[in-house]
């Protein structure tokens, strides 16, 4: 029986979601589906979430092998990747990232979708490498960078494929803290505090004010992620920008 690439455990009121495919946590269809399912469970059962990777790797980004196969799975992956980013941005409970190692491309994007980001100590690579491998940065990633990164670092981080060490990534805005000997433990402490002292209804309403406009922008420009696939398969047609919002869009907070 195949082991799940994503697991969820509940510690008091905090859900700990761990991505671990045994390799580099490439975001393929199976991993994204498992992550979405874990977020469903966390929304129903928890007051805060920790999103962690495996030792040494948070995520290496989209599974490019799926995008290169030239069948509907590539398009499906792009839709699901957009949906999971939206889900995190609009999640009605606080999400704390335990960056356990390297986070590049969409892996770095997932960090930017989280509220607080704590990184392990180590010689890890953090950032967007797309332009260095011939992939134009899609609207989704550019929009995330504009919202989250330091304005003075924006051009270098997005357009020049600059990769950062964890301490540098704190300065740039990918991370809030670096140098943790146990990022999952530290993220759990932060999430537990947030779960204890926040009113979730007020939190969810405030998140909508902060992130709602950005989420709508992602939906209008969802086709930007198709630039990745067109870079690998030039004859792929454009994706409609009128795709309806995911049916799994989270509810507003209920003040639990």
MOMOMO-V213344 format. One record per residue. N is the residue number from 1. SS is DSSP state (hx for helix, st for strand, lp for the rest). PSI is psi in whole degrees, 0 to 359 (NA if undefined). OMEGA is omega in whole degrees, 0 to 359 (none if undefined). Layout:
# MOMOMO-V213344
n=N ss=SS psi=PSI omega=OMEGA
n=N ss=SS psi=PSI omega=OMEGA
This chain:
# MOMOMO-V213344
n=1 ss=lp psi=131 omega=184
n=2 ss=lp psi=133 omega=180
n=3 ss=lp psi=142 omega=180
n=4 ss=lp psi=142 omega=178
n=5 ss=lp psi=347 omega=179
n=6 ss=st psi=132 omega=176
n=7 ss=st psi=153 omega=176
n=8 ss=st psi=132 omega=173
n=9 ss=st psi=153 omega=182
n=10 ss=st psi=123 omega=177
n=11 ss=st psi=107 omega=189
n=12 ss=lp psi=244 omega=183
n=13 ss=lp psi=13 omega=182
n=14 ss=st psi=129 omega=174
n=15 ss=st psi=128 omega=176
n=16 ss=st psi=110 omega=180
n=17 ss=st psi=122 omega=184
n=18 ss=st psi=125 omega=175
n=19 ss=st psi=126 omega=180
n=20 ss=lp psi=99 omega=177
n=21 ss=lp psi=7 omega=181
n=22 ss=lp psi=359 omega=182
n=23 ss=lp psi=253 omega=184
n=24 ss=lp psi=14 omega=181
n=25 ss=lp psi=47 omega=173
n=26 ss=st psi=135 omega=186
n=27 ss=st psi=87 omega=175
n=28 ss=lp psi=184 omega=184
n=29 ss=hx psi=315 omega=183
n=30 ss=hx psi=315 omega=182
n=31 ss=hx psi=318 omega=180
n=32 ss=hx psi=319 omega=177
n=33 ss=hx psi=317 omega=180
n=34 ss=hx psi=322 omega=178
n=35 ss=hx psi=318 omega=178
n=36 ss=hx psi=319 omega=178
n=37 ss=hx psi=321 omega=178
n=38 ss=hx psi=323 omega=177
n=39 ss=hx psi=323 omega=175
n=40 ss=hx psi=311 omega=181
n=41 ss=hx psi=319 omega=180
n=42 ss=hx psi=320 omega=179
n=43 ss=hx psi=323 omega=182
n=44 ss=hx psi=332 omega=192
n=45 ss=hx psi=343 omega=190
n=46 ss=lp psi=165 omega=175
n=47 ss=lp psi=349 omega=176
n=48 ss=st psi=162 omega=185
n=49 ss=st psi=139 omega=166
n=50 ss=st psi=127 omega=176
n=51 ss=st psi=115 omega=186
n=52 ss=st psi=158 omega=173
n=53 ss=lp psi=195 omega=177
n=54 ss=st psi=163 omega=181
n=55 ss=lp psi=123 omega=178
n=56 ss=st psi=344 omega=182
n=57 ss=st psi=126 omega=168
n=58 ss=st psi=298 omega=173
n=59 ss=st psi=142 omega=177
n=60 ss=lp psi=7 omega=177
n=61 ss=st psi=192 omega=183
n=62 ss=st psi=146 omega=175
n=63 ss=lp psi=99 omega=184
n=64 ss=hx psi=336 omega=178
n=65 ss=hx psi=321 omega=178
n=66 ss=hx psi=322 omega=180
n=67 ss=hx psi=339 omega=183
n=68 ss=hx psi=353 omega=188
n=69 ss=lp psi=347 omega=173
n=70 ss=lp psi=20 omega=176
n=71 ss=lp psi=181 omega=185
n=72 ss=hx psi=342 omega=180
n=73 ss=hx psi=327 omega=179
n=74 ss=hx psi=315 omega=178
n=75 ss=hx psi=320 omega=179
n=76 ss=hx psi=320 omega=180
n=77 ss=hx psi=319 omega=180
n=78 ss=hx psi=316 omega=176
n=79 ss=hx psi=313 omega=184
n=80 ss=hx psi=324 omega=177
n=81 ss=hx psi=318 omega=177
n=82 ss=hx psi=317 omega=181
n=83 ss=hx psi=318 omega=183
n=84 ss=hx psi=327 omega=175
n=85 ss=hx psi=315 omega=176
n=86 ss=hx psi=319 omega=182
n=87 ss=hx psi=315 omega=180
n=88 ss=hx psi=318 omega=181
n=89 ss=hx psi=328 omega=183
n=90 ss=lp psi=9 omega=186
n=91 ss=lp psi=133 omega=187
n=92 ss=lp psi=356 omega=174
n=93 ss=lp psi=153 omega=178
n=94 ss=st psi=143 omega=180
n=95 ss=st psi=123 omega=179
n=96 ss=st psi=124 omega=180
n=97 ss=st psi=131 omega=169
n=98 ss=st psi=94 omega=182
n=99 ss=st psi=101 omega=188
n=100 ss=lp psi=2 omega=181
n=101 ss=st psi=216 omega=184
n=102 ss=st psi=139 omega=175
n=103 ss=st psi=102 omega=183
n=104 ss=st psi=160 omega=180
n=105 ss=lp psi=231 omega=181
n=106 ss=hx psi=340 omega=172
n=107 ss=hx psi=318 omega=174
n=108 ss=hx psi=326 omega=177
n=109 ss=hx psi=320 omega=177
n=110 ss=hx psi=321 omega=176
n=111 ss=hx psi=317 omega=183
n=112 ss=hx psi=341 omega=177
n=113 ss=hx psi=348 omega=181
n=114 ss=lp psi=159 omega=185
n=115 ss=lp psi=318 omega=179
n=116 ss=st psi=140 omega=187
n=117 ss=st psi=120 omega=184
n=118 ss=st psi=128 omega=187
n=119 ss=st psi=147 omega=176
n=120 ss=st psi=155 omega=171
n=121 ss=lp psi=138 omega=179
n=122 ss=lp psi=169 omega=181
n=123 ss=lp psi=71 omega=185
n=124 ss=lp psi=159 omega=180
n=125 ss=lp psi=128 omega=181
n=126 ss=st psi=128 omega=174
n=127 ss=st psi=181 omega=181
n=128 ss=lp psi=116 omega=180
n=129 ss=lp psi=7 omega=190
n=130 ss=hx psi=312 omega=186
n=131 ss=hx psi=330 omega=181
n=132 ss=hx psi=342 omega=180
n=133 ss=hx psi=20 omega=173
n=134 ss=lp psi=19 omega=181
n=135 ss=lp psi=118 omega=176
n=136 ss=lp psi=142 omega=179
n=137 ss=lp psi=125 omega=180
n=138 ss=lp psi=162 omega=181
n=139 ss=hx psi=321 omega=182
n=140 ss=hx psi=310 omega=183
n=141 ss=hx psi=322 omega=178
n=142 ss=hx psi=318 omega=179
n=143 ss=hx psi=317 omega=176
n=144 ss=hx psi=315 omega=181
n=145 ss=hx psi=318 omega=179
n=146 ss=hx psi=323 omega=182
n=147 ss=hx psi=326 omega=193
n=148 ss=hx psi=329 omega=188
n=149 ss=lp psi=159 omega=174
n=150 ss=lp psi=133 omega=183
n=151 ss=hx psi=326 omega=182
n=152 ss=hx psi=345 omega=178
n=153 ss=hx psi=357 omega=190
n=154 ss=hx psi=309 omega=184
n=155 ss=hx psi=315 omega=181
n=156 ss=hx psi=319 omega=183
n=157 ss=hx psi=324 omega=186
n=158 ss=hx psi=313 omega=189
n=159 ss=hx psi=341 omega=183
n=160 ss=lp psi=8 omega=177
n=161 ss=lp psi=35 omega=178
n=162 ss=lp psi=129 omega=178
n=163 ss=lp psi=138 omega=189
n=164 ss=st psi=152 omega=166
n=165 ss=lp psi=163 omega=179
n=166 ss=hx psi=315 omega=177
n=167 ss=hx psi=322 omega=176
n=168 ss=hx psi=322 omega=181
n=169 ss=hx psi=333 omega=173
n=170 ss=hx psi=314 omega=179
n=171 ss=hx psi=320 omega=182
n=172 ss=hx psi=323 omega=180
n=173 ss=lp psi=359 omega=176
n=174 ss=lp psi=329 omega=184
n=175 ss=lp psi=159 omega=172
n=176 ss=lp psi=325 omega=179
n=177 ss=st psi=147 omega=177
n=178 ss=st psi=165 omega=175
n=179 ss=st psi=16 omega=181
n=180 ss=st psi=137 omega=175
n=181 ss=lp psi=343 omega=179
n=182 ss=lp psi=84 omega=186
n=183 ss=hx psi=328 omega=179
n=184 ss=hx psi=317 omega=177
n=185 ss=hx psi=314 omega=182
n=186 ss=hx psi=321 omega=177
n=187 ss=hx psi=322 omega=178
n=188 ss=hx psi=320 omega=178
n=189 ss=hx psi=316 omega=179
n=190 ss=hx psi=314 omega=181
n=191 ss=hx psi=321 omega=179
n=192 ss=hx psi=319 omega=177
n=193 ss=hx psi=317 omega=179
n=194 ss=hx psi=318 omega=180
n=195 ss=hx psi=325 omega=183
n=196 ss=hx psi=320 omega=192
n=197 ss=hx psi=352 omega=181
n=198 ss=lp psi=142 omega=166
n=199 ss=lp psi=118 omega=188
n=200 ss=hx psi=330 omega=175
n=201 ss=hx psi=313 omega=178
n=202 ss=hx psi=322 omega=179
n=203 ss=hx psi=312 omega=182
n=204 ss=hx psi=319 omega=179
n=205 ss=hx psi=320 omega=179
n=206 ss=hx psi=321 omega=177
n=207 ss=hx psi=320 omega=179
n=208 ss=hx psi=321 omega=178
n=209 ss=hx psi=317 omega=183
n=210 ss=hx psi=315 omega=191
n=211 ss=hx psi=348 omega=186
n=212 ss=hx psi=315 omega=181
n=213 ss=hx psi=320 omega=180
n=214 ss=hx psi=319 omega=179
n=215 ss=hx psi=320 omega=178
n=216 ss=hx psi=323 omega=177
n=217 ss=hx psi=319 omega=178
n=218 ss=hx psi=316 omega=182
n=219 ss=hx psi=319 omega=180
n=220 ss=hx psi=329 omega=185
n=221 ss=lp psi=28 omega=182
n=222 ss=hx psi=332 omega=180
n=223 ss=hx psi=346 omega=179
n=224 ss=hx psi=327 omega=178
n=225 ss=hx psi=339 omega=178
n=226 ss=hx psi=341 omega=177
n=227 ss=hx psi=327 omega=177
n=228 ss=hx psi=311 omega=183
n=229 ss=hx psi=322 omega=179
n=230 ss=hx psi=330 omega=177
n=231 ss=hx psi=330 omega=181
n=232 ss=hx psi=328 omega=180
n=233 ss=lp psi=92 omega=191
n=234 ss=lp psi=336 omega=185
n=235 ss=lp psi=8 omega=178
n=236 ss=lp psi=129 omega=181
n=237 ss=lp psi=161 omega=179
n=238 ss=lp psi=152 omega=176
n=239 ss=lp psi=136 omega=179
n=240 ss=lp psi=138 omega=177
n=241 ss=lp psi=4 omega=182
n=242 ss=lp psi=22 omega=181
n=243 ss=lp psi=132 omega=180
n=244 ss=lp psi=156 omega=179
n=245 ss=lp psi=146 omega=183
n=246 ss=lp psi=140 omega=178
n=247 ss=lp psi=344 omega=180
n=248 ss=lp psi=15 omega=178
n=249 ss=lp psi=130 omega=187
n=250 ss=lp psi=156 omega=177
n=251 ss=lp psi=160 omega=170
n=252 ss=lp psi=161 omega=185
n=253 ss=lp psi=155 omega=181
n=254 ss=lp psi=5 omega=178
n=255 ss=lp psi=24 omega=181
n=256 ss=lp psi=NA omega=none
